[in-house]
Amino acid sequence: MNQETNDPPARGSGAPALEDTVDALMDGVCADLKRLAAIPSIAFPGFSPEPVLQARDLVVALLRDAGVADIGELNLPHTAPVITGSVPPPTPDAPTVLLYGHYDVQPPGDERLWSSPPFEPTDIEGGIRARGIADDKANLLVHIGALRAYRGRPPVGIRIVFEGQEEYGSAFEDYPPSEPGLFACDAMIIADTGSIRPGTPTLTTALRGSVVVHVEVRTLDAAVHSGEYGGAAPDALLVLLKALATLHDVHGDVAVEGLRREPWHGTTFTDDEFRELAGVPHGTPLIGSGGLGERLWSGPALTVTGLDAPSVERGASAVVPYARAKLNLRIHPRQDPHQAQTALVRHLTRLRPYGIPLTVTPTDAGPGYEAATDGPAYRAARTALRRAWGAEPVHTATGGSIPLVNGLARAVPDAEILLFGAEDNLCNLHAPDERVLLSELRAALLAEAAFFAEYAATHRAGAGSAP
């Protein structure tokens, strides 16, 4: 039957096993990954759009070579092109899987901090170094490689959604609910994450939400001499600092009422791993109480990300008349972001440090996401990841936001959303010397290819048992 020709070959069948097929593909996958990573596809203002379009063209060509005949493009205002495509399901009862990734990258930052030029992909021990090679170009090659493993005829239907402006943000984040038919599927693989540590197969099942609030205070018409007027004239910076000091308790936990916090029951980092990842010197305590997963993922985190005040170098002997801060609040995946924003605004507006009111302005608010993990796609994914990595998969979360996930979840509410990929938490994401490990790339590719077969078999079994 046609369906059987799309299944991965079984060991002992006379045909190569899926592992052997993937191993035979790896040289070509790595070569194409280097070609893609050599393109500085930075979709930020001030950078040329031509490399972004060049990366778009290469990805389209790689998809065609992988057997995807139906390829299109979605163009939204002020947004890099979104590559779309599809492969029809081989049988009417086969499920459809949406594959997501992005072909744009972060700017390289200070290139003097790199061990090799950021857009000259360089072989390192066990991997490849370049800007964007982990986030997210290796994951694009995971998708393309999984299609190659079936010669473009996987045992599931495929939808392609590869965007080109994820790092900077664009109108595409909120687009899917407006055209849900373009994203219709049974499951999605969001390949913009990876393993909590190399060698540990990881499904990211929760994303923290994000809220931004500005708080400002003006106390004087203008700065006045600190010797002549200090002691009675209200210092705006002191007022602001006193307000900011109320946001955390003595342990460093967020002290704003109405913010959701729960224990984290999945896998998390050890303290030593976290210190290495965050660059926290030994001897400097970590702030907050409770487990790391609770502090990082299932509870709130409140950071002062910007402060408008006189600099030390240019500070005059004067009472400061005006000060402003930007606050970033990360919230529990299931907390409503506007509710959390309201709680923070309420906390600040109730304060009157030294009797002086604050001006509090809410700005951005984005929801988190928490996946249901008991469906057939998750069962198939756990089997596939176990096969690919040779270890039991773990569930973890991320404090970073992937806004499109919420748009896709609203567009296709019944689809299961899987987040895994070729990155790992030591890959220097968004930092100098970003790298991908070949072992993680191979495992992620094998896991996705194995998932296609496992998920198709699950659907066949379900259809056979239906009345």
TIRO-805034 format. One record per residue (C-alpha): z, y, x; residue number from 1; residue in three letters. Coordinates in steps of 0.25 Angstrom, whole numbers, padded with zeros to 4 digits, always signed. Each point is the difference from the previous one (the first is absolute). Layout:
# residues N
{{Z; Y; X}; NUM; "ALA"};
...
# end
This chain:
# residues 467
{{+0000; +0000; +0000}; 1; "MET"};
{{-0002; +0014; +0004}; 2; "ASN"};
{{+0015; +0003; +0000}; 3; "GLN"};
{{+0002; -0011; +0010}; 4; "GLU"};
{{-0010; +0006; +0010}; 5; "THR"};
{{+0009; +0012; +0001}; 6; "ASN"};
{{+0013; -0007; +0003}; 7; "ASP"};
{{+0004; +0000; +0014}; 8; "PRO"};
{{-0003; -0013; +0007}; 9; "PRO"};
{{+0011; -0009; +0001}; 10; "ALA"};
{{+0005; -0007; +0013}; 11; "ARG"};
{{-0006; -0013; +0002}; 12; "GLY"};
{{-0012; +0003; -0009}; 13; "SER"};
{{-0010; +0001; +0011}; 14; "GLY"};
{{-0001; +0015; -0002}; 15; "ALA"};
{{+0008; +0010; +0009}; 16; "PRO"};
{{+0014; +0003; -0006}; 17; "ALA"};
{{+0002; +0015; -0004}; 18; "LEU"};
{{+0008; +0002; +0012}; 19; "GLU"};
{{-0011; -0004; +0009}; 20; "ASP"};
{{-0010; +0009; -0008}; 21; "THR"};
{{+0009; +0012; +0002}; 22; "VAL"};
{{+0002; -0003; +0015}; 23; "ASP"};
{{-0015; -0001; +0001}; 24; "ALA"};
{{-0001; +0014; -0007}; 25; "LEU"};
{{+0010; +0007; +0009}; 26; "MET"};
{{-0009; +0004; +0012}; 27; "ASP"};
{{-0009; +0007; -0010}; 28; "GLY"};
{{+0011; +0006; -0008}; 29; "VAL"};
{{+0006; +0006; +0012}; 30; "CYS"};
{{-0013; +0006; +0005}; 31; "ALA"};
{{-0003; +0006; -0013}; 32; "ASP"};
{{+0015; +0006; -0001}; 33; "LEU"};
{{-0002; +0006; +0014}; 34; "LYS"};
{{-0013; +0007; -0005}; 35; "ARG"};
{{+0007; +0005; -0012}; 36; "LEU"};
{{+0012; +0005; +0007}; 37; "ALA"};
{{-0009; +0007; +0010}; 38; "ALA"};
{{-0004; +0010; -0011}; 39; "ILE"};
{{+0010; +0012; -0002}; 40; "PRO"};
{{+0000; -0001; -0015}; 41; "SER"};
{{+0010; +0011; -0002}; 42; "ILE"};
{{-0001; +0006; -0014}; 43; "ALA"};
{{+0010; +0012; +0002}; 44; "PHE"};
{{-0004; +0014; -0001}; 45; "PRO"};
{{-0006; +0006; +0013}; 46; "GLY"};
{{-0006; -0013; +0004}; 47; "PHE"};
{{-0015; -0003; -0001}; 48; "SER"};
{{-0003; -0009; -0012}; 49; "PRO"};
{{-0012; -0006; +0007}; 50; "GLU"};
{{+0009; -0011; +0007}; 51; "PRO"};
{{+0006; -0004; -0014}; 52; "VAL"};
{{-0014; -0002; -0005}; 53; "LEU"};
{{-0004; -0008; +0012}; 54; "GLN"};
{{+0012; -0009; -0003}; 55; "ALA"};
{{-0004; -0001; -0014}; 56; "ARG"};
{{-0014; -0004; +0004}; 57; "ASP"};
{{+0005; -0011; +0010}; 58; "LEU"};
{{+0009; -0006; -0011}; 59; "VAL"};
{{-0011; +0000; -0010}; 60; "VAL"};
{{-0009; -0008; +0010}; 61; "ALA"};
{{+0011; -0010; +0003}; 62; "LEU"};
{{+0002; -0002; -0014}; 63; "LEU"};
{{-0014; -0003; -0002}; 64; "ARG"};
{{+0000; -0009; +0012}; 65; "ASP"};
{{+0012; -0008; -0007}; 66; "ALA"};
{{-0009; -0002; -0012}; 67; "GLY"};
{{+0004; +0011; -0009}; 68; "VAL"};
{{-0013; +0004; -0007}; 69; "ALA"};
{{+0006; +0009; -0011}; 70; "ASP"};
{{+0005; +0012; +0008}; 71; "ILE"};
{{+0002; +0014; -0006}; 72; "GLY"};
{{+0007; +0013; +0003}; 73; "GLU"};
{{+0010; +0009; -0008}; 74; "LEU"};
{{+0000; +0015; +0003}; 75; "ASN"};
{{+0011; +0009; -0005}; 76; "LEU"};
{{+0001; +0015; +0003}; 77; "PRO"};
{{+0005; +0003; +0014}; 78; "HIS"};
{{+0002; -0015; +0003}; 79; "THR"};
{{-0006; -0009; +0010}; 80; "ALA"};
{{-0009; -0011; -0006}; 81; "PRO"};
{{+0007; -0012; -0006}; 82; "VAL"};
{{-0008; -0013; +0003}; 83; "ILE"};
{{-0001; -0009; -0012}; 84; "THR"};
{{-0006; -0014; -0001}; 85; "GLY"};
{{+0001; -0013; -0007}; 86; "SER"};
{{-0003; -0015; +0001}; 87; "VAL"};
{{-0001; -0007; -0014}; 88; "PRO"};
{{+0010; -0011; -0002}; 89; "PRO"};
{{-0007; -0014; +0002}; 90; "PRO"};
{{+0004; -0005; -0014}; 91; "THR"};
{{+0005; +0007; -0012}; 92; "PRO"};
{{+0014; -0005; +0001}; 93; "ASP"};
{{+0002; +0004; +0015}; 94; "ALA"};
{{+0009; +0012; +0002}; 95; "PRO"};
{{-0004; +0014; +0006}; 96; "THR"};
{{+0007; +0006; +0012}; 97; "VAL"};
{{-0001; +0014; +0004}; 98; "LEU"};
{{+0000; +0003; +0015}; 99; "LEU"};
{{+0005; +0014; +0004}; 100; "TYR"};
{{+0000; +0007; +0014}; 101; "GLY"};
{{-0003; +0013; +0006}; 102; "HIS"};
{{-0010; +0004; +0011}; 103; "TYR"};
{{+0006; +0013; +0004}; 104; "ASP"};
{{+0011; +0002; +0010}; 105; "VAL"};
{{+0011; +0009; +0005}; 106; "GLN"};
{{-0003; +0011; +0010}; 107; "PRO"};
{{+0004; -0006; +0014}; 108; "PRO"};
{{+0010; +0011; +0003}; 109; "GLY"};
{{+0003; +0004; +0015}; 110; "ASP"};
{{-0011; -0009; +0007}; 111; "GLU"};
{{+0008; +0002; +0013}; 112; "ARG"};
{{+0011; -0010; -0006}; 113; "LEU"};
{{-0011; -0011; -0001}; 114; "TRP"};
{{-0001; -0011; +0010}; 115; "SER"};
{{-0015; +0001; -0002}; 116; "SER"};
{{-0009; +0009; -0008}; 117; "PRO"};
{{+0003; -0002; -0015}; 118; "PRO"};
{{-0014; -0002; -0004}; 119; "PHE"};
{{-0004; -0010; +0011}; 120; "GLU"};
{{+0005; -0013; -0005}; 121; "PRO"};
{{+0007; -0007; +0012}; 122; "THR"};
{{+0004; -0014; +0001}; 123; "ASP"};
{{+0015; -0002; +0003}; 124; "ILE"};
{{+0008; -0013; +0002}; 125; "GLU"};
{{-0001; -0007; -0014}; 126; "GLY"};
{{-0007; +0011; -0007}; 127; "GLY"};
{{-0009; +0013; -0001}; 128; "ILE"};
{{+0005; +0014; +0002}; 129; "ARG"};
{{-0007; +0012; -0008}; 130; "ALA"};
{{+0003; +0011; -0010}; 131; "ARG"};
{{-0001; -0006; -0014}; 132; "GLY"};
{{-0002; -0015; +0005}; 133; "ILE"};
{{+0012; -0004; -0008}; 134; "ALA"};
{{+0000; +0010; -0011}; 135; "ASP"};
{{-0009; -0004; -0006}; 136; "ASP"};
{{-0012; -0005; +0007}; 137; "LYS"};
{{+0005; -0013; +0004}; 138; "ALA"};
{{+0003; -0002; -0015}; 139; "ASN"};
{{-0014; +0003; -0004}; 140; "LEU"};
{{-0005; -0011; +0010}; 141; "LEU"};
{{+0010; -0009; -0007}; 142; "VAL"};
{{-0007; +0002; -0013}; 143; "HIS"};
{{-0014; -0001; +0007}; 144; "ILE"};
{{+0004; -0012; +0008}; 145; "GLY"};
{{+0005; -0007; -0012}; 146; "ALA"};
{{-0013; +0002; -0007}; 147; "LEU"};
{{-0007; -0005; +0012}; 148; "ARG"};
{{+0008; -0013; +0000}; 149; "ALA"};
{{-0007; -0003; -0013}; 150; "TYR"};
{{-0013; +0005; +0004}; 151; "ARG"};
{{+0001; +0011; -0011}; 152; "GLY"};
{{+0002; -0011; -0011}; 153; "ARG"};
{{+0016; +0000; -0002}; 154; "PRO"};
{{+0006; -0009; -0011}; 155; "PRO"};
{{+0005; +0013; -0007}; 156; "VAL"};
{{-0007; +0012; -0005}; 157; "GLY"};
{{+0001; +0012; +0009}; 158; "ILE"};
{{+0001; +0015; -0002}; 159; "ARG"};
{{+0000; +0009; +0012}; 160; "ILE"};
{{+0007; +0014; +0001}; 161; "VAL"};
{{+0000; +0006; +0014}; 162; "PHE"};
{{+0004; +0014; +0000}; 163; "GLU"};
{{-0003; +0011; +0011}; 164; "GLY"};
{{+0012; +0010; -0002}; 165; "GLN"};
{{+0012; -0008; -0002}; 166; "GLU"};
{{+0008; +0006; +0012}; 167; "GLU"};
{{-0002; +0015; -0004}; 168; "TYR"};
{{+0000; -0003; -0015}; 169; "GLY"};
{{-0010; +0003; -0011}; 170; "SER"};
{{-0004; +0000; -0014}; 171; "ALA"};
{{-0002; -0015; +0000}; 172; "PHE"};
{{+0015; -0003; +0000}; 173; "GLU"};
{{+0000; +0004; -0015}; 174; "ASP"};
{{-0014; -0005; -0004}; 175; "TYR"};
{{+0001; -0015; -0003}; 176; "PRO"};
{{+0007; +0002; -0014}; 177; "PRO"};
{{-0012; +0009; -0004}; 178; "SER"};
{{-0010; -0011; +0002}; 179; "GLU"};
{{+0008; -0013; -0001}; 180; "PRO"};
{{-0012; -0008; -0002}; 181; "GLY"};
{{-0005; +0002; +0014}; 182; "LEU"};
{{+0013; -0006; +0005}; 183; "PHE"};
{{+0002; -0012; -0010}; 184; "ALA"};
{{+0005; -0012; +0007}; 185; "CYS"};
{{+0010; -0011; +0000}; 186; "ASP"};
{{+0007; +0003; +0013}; 187; "ALA"};
{{-0001; +0010; +0011}; 188; "MET"};
{{+0002; -0001; +0015}; 189; "ILE"};
{{+0004; +0014; +0006}; 190; "ILE"};
{{-0002; -0002; +0014}; 191; "ALA"};
{{+0007; +0012; +0006}; 192; "ASP"};
{{+0013; -0007; +0004}; 193; "THR"};
{{+0004; -0011; +0009}; 194; "GLY"};
{{+0011; -0009; +0006}; 195; "SER"};
{{+0014; +0005; +0001}; 196; "ILE"};
{{-0001; -0006; +0014}; 197; "ARG"};
{{-0011; -0007; +0007}; 198; "PRO"};
{{+0000; -0015; -0004}; 199; "GLY"};
{{+0007; +0002; -0013}; 200; "THR"};
{{-0009; -0001; -0012}; 201; "PRO"};
{{+0004; +0012; -0009}; 202; "THR"};
{{-0003; +0004; -0014}; 203; "LEU"};
{{+0004; +0015; -0003}; 204; "THR"};
{{+0005; +0000; -0014}; 205; "THR"};
{{+0006; +0014; -0002}; 206; "ALA"};
{{-0004; +0014; +0004}; 207; "LEU"};
{{+0010; +0011; -0001}; 208; "ARG"};
{{-0004; +0013; -0008}; 209; "GLY"};
{{+0000; +0014; +0006}; 210; "SER"};
{{+0005; +0013; -0005}; 211; "VAL"};
{{-0001; +0014; +0007}; 212; "VAL"};
{{+0008; +0012; -0003}; 213; "VAL"};
{{+0001; +0014; +0006}; 214; "HIS"};
{{+0013; +0008; +0000}; 215; "VAL"};
{{+0001; +0014; +0005}; 216; "GLU"};
{{+0010; +0011; +0000}; 217; "VAL"};
{{-0001; +0015; +0003}; 218; "ARG"};
{{+0013; +0008; +0002}; 219; "THR"};
{{-0005; +0014; +0006}; 220; "LEU"};
{{-0011; +0009; -0001}; 221; "ASP"};
{{-0002; -0001; +0015}; 222; "ALA"};
{{+0007; -0005; +0012}; 223; "ALA"};
{{+0012; +0008; +0005}; 224; "VAL"};
{{+0007; +0001; +0013}; 225; "HIS"};
{{+0010; -0012; +0001}; 226; "SER"};
{{+0010; +0008; +0007}; 227; "GLY"};
{{+0000; +0011; -0009}; 228; "GLU"};
{{-0001; -0008; -0013}; 229; "TYR"};
{{+0003; -0014; +0003}; 230; "GLY"};
{{+0013; -0005; -0007}; 231; "GLY"};
{{-0003; +0006; -0013}; 232; "ALA"};
{{-0015; +0001; -0002}; 233; "ALA"};
{{-0004; -0014; -0005}; 234; "PRO"};
{{-0008; -0008; +0010}; 235; "ASP"};
{{-0012; -0008; -0008}; 236; "ALA"};
{{-0001; -0011; +0011}; 237; "LEU"};
{{+0015; -0003; -0002}; 238; "LEU"};
{{-0001; +0000; -0015}; 239; "VAL"};
{{-0012; -0010; +0001}; 240; "LEU"};
{{+0007; -0009; +0010}; 241; "LEU"};
{{+0013; +0000; -0008}; 242; "LYS"};
{{-0009; -0005; -0012}; 243; "ALA"};
{{-0007; -0010; +0008}; 244; "LEU"};
{{+0013; -0006; +0006}; 245; "ALA"};
{{+0003; -0004; -0015}; 246; "THR"};
{{-0012; -0010; -0001}; 247; "LEU"};
{{+0007; -0011; +0008}; 248; "HIS"};
{{+0014; -0006; +0001}; 249; "ASP"};
{{+0009; -0002; +0012}; 250; "VAL"};
{{-0008; -0013; +0002}; 251; "HIS"};
{{-0014; +0006; -0001}; 252; "GLY"};
{{-0003; -0006; -0013}; 253; "ASP"};
{{-0007; +0009; -0010}; 254; "VAL"};
{{+0010; +0007; -0009}; 255; "ALA"};
{{-0009; +0004; -0011}; 256; "VAL"};
{{+0004; -0005; -0014}; 257; "GLU"};
{{-0010; -0007; -0008}; 258; "GLY"};
{{-0008; -0007; +0011}; 259; "LEU"};
{{-0001; -0015; -0001}; 260; "ARG"};
{{+0005; -0009; +0011}; 261; "ARG"};
{{+0001; -0015; +0000}; 262; "GLU"};
{{+0002; -0011; +0010}; 263; "PRO"};
{{-0013; -0005; +0007}; 264; "TRP"};
{{-0001; -0016; -0001}; 265; "HIS"};
{{-0013; -0001; +0008}; 266; "GLY"};
{{-0002; -0001; +0015}; 267; "THR"};
{{+0003; +0012; +0009}; 268; "THR"};
{{+0001; +0004; +0015}; 269; "PHE"};
{{+0011; -0003; +0009}; 270; "THR"};
{{+0008; +0013; +0005}; 271; "ASP"};
{{-0006; -0002; +0014}; 272; "ASP"};
{{-0014; -0001; -0006}; 273; "GLU"};
{{+0002; +0012; -0008}; 274; "PHE"};
{{+0005; +0008; +0012}; 275; "ARG"};
{{-0013; -0004; +0008}; 276; "GLU"};
{{-0009; +0003; -0011}; 277; "LEU"};
{{+0007; +0014; -0003}; 278; "ALA"};
{{+0003; +0003; +0014}; 279; "GLY"};
{{+0015; +0001; -0002}; 280; "VAL"};
{{+0007; +0000; +0013}; 281; "PRO"};
{{+0012; -0010; +0001}; 282; "HIS"};
{{+0013; +0007; -0002}; 283; "GLY"};
{{-0006; +0009; -0011}; 284; "THR"};
{{+0005; -0006; -0013}; 285; "PRO"};
{{-0010; -0002; -0012}; 286; "LEU"};
{{+0004; +0008; -0012}; 287; "ILE"};
{{+0004; -0005; -0013}; 288; "GLY"};
{{+0007; -0012; -0005}; 289; "SER"};
{{-0004; -0014; -0006}; 290; "GLY"};
{{-0012; -0009; +0005}; 291; "GLY"};
{{-0012; +0006; +0007}; 292; "LEU"};
{{-0009; -0005; -0012}; 293; "GLY"};
{{+0009; +0008; -0010}; 294; "GLU"};
{{+0000; +0013; +0009}; 295; "ARG"};
{{-0015; -0001; +0003}; 296; "LEU"};
{{-0006; -0006; -0013}; 297; "TRP"};
{{+0008; -0002; -0012}; 298; "SER"};
{{+0009; +0013; +0001}; 299; "GLY"};
{{-0003; +0015; +0002}; 300; "PRO"};
{{-0003; +0007; +0013}; 301; "ALA"};
{{+0000; +0015; +0001}; 302; "LEU"};
{{-0006; +0007; +0012}; 303; "THR"};
{{-0001; +0015; +0004}; 304; "VAL"};
{{-0014; +0000; +0004}; 305; "THR"};
{{-0002; +0015; +0002}; 306; "GLY"};
{{+0009; +0012; +0003}; 307; "LEU"};
{{-0005; +0014; +0000}; 308; "ASP"};
{{+0010; +0008; +0008}; 309; "ALA"};
{{+0000; +0008; +0013}; 310; "PRO"};
{{-0003; -0008; +0012}; 311; "SER"};
{{+0010; -0001; +0011}; 312; "VAL"};
{{-0009; +0006; +0010}; 313; "GLU"};
{{-0003; +0012; -0009}; 314; "ARG"};
{{+0013; +0001; -0007}; 315; "GLY"};
{{+0005; +0015; +0000}; 316; "ALA"};
{{+0015; +0004; -0001}; 317; "SER"};
{{-0002; +0001; -0015}; 318; "ALA"};
{{+0005; -0005; -0013}; 319; "VAL"};
{{-0011; -0008; -0006}; 320; "VAL"};
{{-0005; +0005; -0014}; 321; "PRO"};
{{-0009; -0012; -0004}; 322; "TYR"};
{{-0001; -0015; +0002}; 323; "ALA"};
{{-0007; -0011; -0006}; 324; "ARG"};
{{+0000; -0016; +0001}; 325; "ALA"};
{{-0010; -0011; -0004}; 326; "LYS"};
{{+0007; -0012; -0005}; 327; "LEU"};
{{-0007; -0014; -0001}; 328; "ASN"};
{{+0008; -0010; -0009}; 329; "LEU"};
{{-0004; -0015; +0001}; 330; "ARG"};
{{+0004; -0008; -0013}; 331; "ILE"};
{{+0002; -0014; -0005}; 332; "HIS"};
{{-0013; -0006; -0004}; 333; "PRO"};
{{+0003; +0000; -0015}; 334; "ARG"};
{{+0006; +0013; -0001}; 335; "GLN"};
{{-0008; +0011; -0007}; 336; "ASP"};
{{-0004; +0010; +0010}; 337; "PRO"};
{{+0002; +0012; -0010}; 338; "HIS"};
{{+0014; -0005; -0004}; 339; "GLN"};
{{+0003; -0001; +0015}; 340; "ALA"};
{{-0006; +0014; +0003}; 341; "GLN"};
{{+0008; +0006; -0012}; 342; "THR"};
{{+0013; -0006; +0006}; 343; "ALA"};
{{-0002; +0006; +0013}; 344; "LEU"};
{{-0004; +0014; -0006}; 345; "VAL"};
{{+0013; -0001; -0009}; 346; "ARG"};
{{+0009; -0003; +0012}; 347; "HIS"};
{{-0006; +0012; +0008}; 348; "LEU"};
{{+0000; +0010; -0012}; 349; "THR"};
{{+0014; -0003; -0003}; 350; "ARG"};
{{+0004; +0004; +0014}; 351; "LEU"};
{{+0004; +0015; +0003}; 352; "ARG"};
{{+0004; +0000; +0014}; 353; "PRO"};
{{+0009; +0012; +0003}; 354; "TYR"};
{{-0004; +0004; -0014}; 355; "GLY"};
{{-0015; +0001; +0003}; 356; "ILE"};
{{-0010; -0007; -0009}; 357; "PRO"};
{{-0011; -0008; +0006}; 358; "LEU"};
{{-0015; +0000; -0005}; 359; "THR"};
{{-0004; -0014; -0001}; 360; "VAL"};
{{-0015; -0004; -0002}; 361; "THR"};
{{-0005; -0014; -0003}; 362; "PRO"};
{{-0014; -0004; +0005}; 363; "THR"};
{{-0006; -0014; +0002}; 364; "ASP"};
{{+0006; -0012; -0007}; 365; "ALA"};
{{-0006; -0014; +0002}; 366; "GLY"};
{{+0005; -0013; -0006}; 367; "PRO"};
{{+0003; -0013; +0008}; 368; "GLY"};
{{-0004; -0014; -0003}; 369; "TYR"};
{{+0006; -0013; -0002}; 370; "GLU"};
{{-0008; -0013; -0002}; 371; "ALA"};
{{+0003; -0011; -0009}; 372; "ALA"};
{{+0000; -0012; +0009}; 373; "THR"};
{{+0000; -0012; -0009}; 374; "ASP"};
{{-0015; -0001; -0004}; 375; "GLY"};
{{-0011; -0009; +0005}; 376; "PRO"};
{{-0006; +0009; +0010}; 377; "ALA"};
{{+0014; +0002; +0007}; 378; "TYR"};
{{+0002; -0015; +0000}; 379; "ARG"};
{{-0014; -0002; +0006}; 380; "ALA"};
{{+0003; +0011; +0010}; 381; "ALA"};
{{+0013; -0006; +0005}; 382; "ARG"};
{{-0008; -0014; +0002}; 383; "THR"};
{{-0011; +0007; +0007}; 384; "ALA"};
{{+0009; +0009; +0009}; 385; "LEU"};
{{+0008; -0013; +0004}; 386; "ARG"};
{{-0012; -0007; +0004}; 387; "ARG"};
{{-0006; +0012; +0008}; 388; "ALA"};
{{+0013; +0003; +0008}; 389; "TRP"};
{{+0007; -0013; +0000}; 390; "GLY"};
{{+0013; +0006; -0005}; 391; "ALA"};
{{+0007; +0003; -0013}; 392; "GLU"};
{{-0005; +0013; -0006}; 393; "PRO"};
{{+0010; +0011; -0002}; 394; "VAL"};
{{+0001; +0012; -0010}; 395; "HIS"};
{{+0002; +0014; +0005}; 396; "THR"};
{{-0002; +0014; -0004}; 397; "ALA"};
{{-0005; +0013; +0006}; 398; "THR"};
{{+0006; +0014; -0001}; 399; "GLY"};
{{-0014; +0006; +0001}; 400; "GLY"};
{{-0008; +0003; -0012}; 401; "SER"};
{{-0014; -0006; -0003}; 402; "ILE"};
{{-0003; +0009; -0012}; 403; "PRO"};
{{-0013; -0007; -0004}; 404; "LEU"};
{{+0009; -0013; -0003}; 405; "VAL"};
{{+0006; +0007; -0012}; 406; "ASN"};
{{-0014; +0005; -0005}; 407; "GLY"};
{{-0006; -0014; +0001}; 408; "LEU"};
{{+0013; -0006; -0007}; 409; "ALA"};
{{-0002; +0010; -0011}; 410; "ARG"};
{{-0015; -0003; -0001}; 411; "ALA"};
{{+0001; -0016; +0000}; 412; "VAL"};
{{+0015; -0002; -0005}; 413; "PRO"};
{{-0002; -0015; -0001}; 414; "ASP"};
{{-0005; -0002; +0014}; 415; "ALA"};
{{+0009; -0005; +0011}; 416; "GLU"};
{{+0001; +0009; +0012}; 417; "ILE"};
{{+0001; -0007; +0014}; 418; "LEU"};
{{+0003; +0008; +0012}; 419; "LEU"};
{{-0002; -0007; +0014}; 420; "PHE"};
{{-0008; +0002; +0012}; 421; "GLY"};
{{-0003; +0000; +0015}; 422; "ALA"};
{{+0010; +0011; +0004}; 423; "GLU"};
{{+0014; -0002; +0004}; 424; "ASP"};
{{+0012; +0009; +0002}; 425; "ASN"};
{{-0002; +0001; +0015}; 426; "LEU"};
{{-0014; +0004; -0001}; 427; "CYS"};
{{+0003; +0015; +0003}; 428; "ASN"};
{{-0006; +0005; -0014}; 429; "LEU"};
{{-0004; +0014; +0001}; 430; "HIS"};
{{+0006; +0001; +0014}; 431; "ALA"};
{{-0006; +0000; +0014}; 432; "PRO"};
{{-0005; -0014; +0005}; 433; "ASP"};
{{-0003; -0006; -0014}; 434; "GLU"};
{{-0003; -0014; +0001}; 435; "ARG"};
{{-0003; -0013; -0008}; 436; "VAL"};
{{+0003; -0014; +0005}; 437; "LEU"};
{{-0011; -0010; +0000}; 438; "LEU"};
{{+0010; -0011; -0005}; 439; "SER"};
{{+0004; +0009; -0013}; 440; "GLU"};
{{-0015; +0003; -0002}; 441; "LEU"};
{{-0004; -0014; +0000}; 442; "ARG"};
{{+0012; -0004; -0009}; 443; "ALA"};
{{-0003; +0011; -0010}; 444; "ALA"};
{{-0015; -0004; -0001}; 445; "LEU"};
{{+0004; -0015; -0001}; 446; "LEU"};
{{+0010; +0004; -0011}; 447; "ALA"};
{{-0010; +0008; -0008}; 448; "GLU"};
{{-0010; -0011; +0001}; 449; "ALA"};
{{+0010; -0011; -0004}; 450; "ALA"};
{{+0005; +0009; -0011}; 451; "PHE"};
{{-0014; +0000; -0007}; 452; "PHE"};
{{+0000; -0015; +0000}; 453; "ALA"};
{{+0014; -0002; -0005}; 454; "GLU"};
{{-0001; +0011; -0011}; 455; "TYR"};
{{-0013; -0006; -0005}; 456; "ALA"};
{{+0006; -0014; +0000}; 457; "ALA"};
{{+0012; +0006; -0008}; 458; "THR"};
{{-0009; +0006; -0010}; 459; "HIS"};
{{-0008; -0013; -0002}; 460; "ARG"};
{{+0013; -0008; -0002}; 461; "ALA"};
{{+0005; +0010; -0010}; 462; "GLY"};
{{-0013; +0000; -0008}; 463; "ALA"};
{{+0000; -0016; +0000}; 464; "GLY"};
{{+0014; +0000; -0006}; 465; "SER"};
{{-0003; +0011; -0011}; 466; "ALA"};
{{-0001; -0006; -0014}; 467; "PRO"};
# end
